[in-house]
């Protein structure tokens, strides 16, 4: 599972996590961000048996990655942003910080300015006079016409 958090500048804090894996006592994050070094980013085992590590990556691009356990087995992140075939006949997981940036960019734009309600009401005022008064029936003392 991936959790992303925008940092100041171009950085994005990405937390990579995996559920417990049978037989794994070590788990490493390998990917384009660390040149696929097999021991470059170890994950820490959590009290519930899951695994996690956090990296700061450059935003505006995507990265391929996989997890490698102590038994030499590769694992994908089944909640990754995408999957792409690799040259070994399997797939790599992808963390997409391009889409993340686009998703956040619309949140950074200022909301359109709206006229305050009291100014809207003032703009809709009618000129004074009988035409601006709502019709509430016949004038006082007048007689109503009988229905037809």
N, C-alpha and C positions, 0 to 999 in steps of 0.2 A: 504494500500500500504506500502511496506517495502523499505527503503533505507538503504544501508549498507556502512560503511566506516571503513577500517582497521586502527587500532590505533597501536602504538608501543607495542611490547609484544604480548600477546595473545588476547587482547581486540578488540571488534568490536562495533562500535557505530551504533545502529540500530534505525532508526526513524520509528515509527509506525504511520500511519495516516488512517483516515476514512473520507468518504464524509459526508455531513450533514445527520442526522438521525431525522426523524419526531418525535416530542415529547420529544426528549432527551435534557436535560439541564445539565446533567453530564454524563461522559463516563469514564470508568476505564479499564485499560489493566490488565488482569488476566492471569497468566500462570505459567509454571514450574519454571520460573526464579524468581517469587515472591511467590511461594507456593500457588498460586491461591487466594491470599488475595483479597477480593472484593474491597478494596479501596487503594491497595498498589501503583498503578501507575495511577494517574488521567491524562486524556488527556486534553489539553487546547483547547478551542474552538477558531478557527481562524476567522478573519474578514469575510471570505467568508462562514462561517458556518461549515466548515470541522473541524476535530479534529486531534491533533497530540501530541506525546510525544517522547522523545528520551531516550534510555537506553544504558548502556555499558554492553555488555554480553561477556562471555568467548567464544572464537572461538573454532572451532573443534568439535562442537556438534550441535544438533538441539533442538528446544524448541517448545512445544505445547502452544498455547495461544488462547484467545478469548477476546472479548470486552463485558462489562456489562454496560447497561445504568441505569439511575436512576429509571426506571420503572421495573427493574428486568429482562429485555429482554437481551438475549445473542445474539451477532452478530459475524459472521466470517469475516475475512479479505479476500475478494474475489480475491485479488491479492497476496495471500500468496504463499510460495514456494511449499506447499503441504497441504493435508487435510487427517486426520486419524480419524477413528471412535472412539468415546469415550463410556464410560459405561452408558451414559444417553440416548443413541439412536440417538445422533446427531454426528457432526464431530467437531474436533478441527482444527484450523489453525496451520500451522507449519512454523517457520522461520528456515531455514536450513543453518547453518554456516559451516557445513562440506563441502558441495558443493561450498560454497563461498570461503573457504580456498583453495580447489582444483583448482577452477577457477583462483584464484590469484597466485597460486604456479607456474604455467607455465609462468606467467608474471615476476616473480622474477628471473627466470633463465637467465644467461647472454646469449646474442645472440651468435650464432656460429661466430667465427672469420673468416673473409673473407680477402683474399689477396687484397690489394688496386689495383685499375685499373692500375696504373703506373707500379706496380710490375708484374701484369699479362702480360702486353705488353712486359716487359723486358724478361719474361720467355719464350715468344713465338718467340723471335728474331731468325732468321735463320743465319747460318754462311754467311759471306760475299762471294760474288761471283756471277756469272751469274745466277745460279739456284735460287738465292733469289730475283732476279729482276722480276717484273711482265712482262709478255709478252705484248708488245704494237704494234705488227705488225712487218714487216720485218725491218732489220737493214737499216740505212740510205744509200741511194744510191742503194739499192737493188731493184729488180723488183718483182712485185707481180705475182703470177701464175694466169693465166686466170681460171675462174670457169669452172668446167666440166659439 
